[in-house]
Amino acid sequence: MSKNQSLKDTIFKEFLRNPALGPTEMSEKLGANYNSVKAAFAKLAEEGLLERSGRGNYEPSVSGILLSLMARVEALEERAQ
C-alpha cells in the first residue's frame, strides 16, 4: 500500500481487479486488520461504489462508479477554468 493511498482506496482498486475477494480474503491479501477492511468495504458501499450482495459479499456498482468519475471530471474541469 502506498503512503499516499488510503486503505479504502487500496481495497477498492484490489477489489476491482478481483471482485471475488471479500473482507476476509482482502485482509489476508493486504495483511491488514480485518475490522479495518470490513469498515472500508462498508464505507465503499455507503458511498455507492460497491453493492452488498449478501453477508460478506460485494459487487462493483457500475452506476455508482460512473457517477463518481463524472463528479471528479466536473470538479477538475471547474478547477481548470
C-alpha positions in Angstrom: 0.0 0.0 0.0 1.3 3.4 -1.0 1.8 6.1 1.6 -0.3 8.4 -0.5 -3.2 5.9 -0.9 -5.7 5.2 1.9 -6.6 1.6 2.9 -10.1 2.2 1.4 -8.6 3.2 -2.0 -6.3 0.3 -1.9 -9.1 -2.1 -1.1 -11.3 -0.6 -3.9 -8.6 -1.0 -6.5 -7.8 -4.5 -5.4 -11.5 -5.4 -5.4 -11.9 -4.1 -8.9 -9.0 -6.3 -10.0 -10.5 -9.4 -8.2 -14.2 -9.0 -7.2 -14.2 -12.4 -5.6 -12.3 -11.1 -2.6 -14.5 -10.4 0.4 -13.3 -8.7 3.6 -11.7 -11.8 5.0 -9.7 -12.6 1.8 -8.8 -8.9 1.3 -7.5 -8.6 4.8 -5.3 -11.7 4.3 -4.1 -10.4 0.9 -3.2 -7.0 2.2 -2.0 -8.0 5.6 -4.5 -5.5 7.1 -6.7 -5.7 10.2 -9.9 -7.5 9.4 -12.1 -4.9 11.2 -10.5 -2.0 9.2 -11.0 -3.8 5.9 -14.6 -4.6 6.8 -15.2 -0.9 7.7 -13.7 0.1 4.4 -16.0 -2.2 2.5 -19.0 -0.8 4.4 -17.8 2.8 3.6 -17.4 1.9 -0.1 -20.9 0.5 -0.1 -22.2 3.6 1.7 -20.6 5.8 -1.0 -22.3 3.8 -3.7 -19.1 2.3 -5.2 -20.0 -1.2 -4.1 -23.2 -3.1 -3.6 -23.7 -5.6 -0.8 -25.0 -8.8 -2.4 -25.1 -10.9 0.8 -23.2 -11.4 4.0 -19.6 -10.6 3.3 -20.3 -10.5 -0.4 -20.0 -7.4 -2.6 -20.2 -6.4 -6.2 -19.0 -3.3 -8.0 -21.7 -0.7 -8.5 -21.2 0.3 -12.1 -23.6 3.2 -11.9 -22.1 4.4 -8.7 -18.6 4.3 -10.1 -19.6 6.2 -13.2 -21.3 8.9 -11.2 -18.3 9.2 -9.0 -16.0 9.5 -12.0 -18.3 12.1 -13.7 -18.3 14.2 -10.5 -14.5 14.1 -10.3 -14.2 15.1 -14.0 -16.6 18.0 -13.4 -14.6 19.2 -10.4 -11.3 19.0 -12.4 -12.9 21.0 -15.3 -14.1 23.7 -12.9 -10.6 24.0 -11.3 -9.1 24.3 -14.8 -11.3 27.3 -15.7 
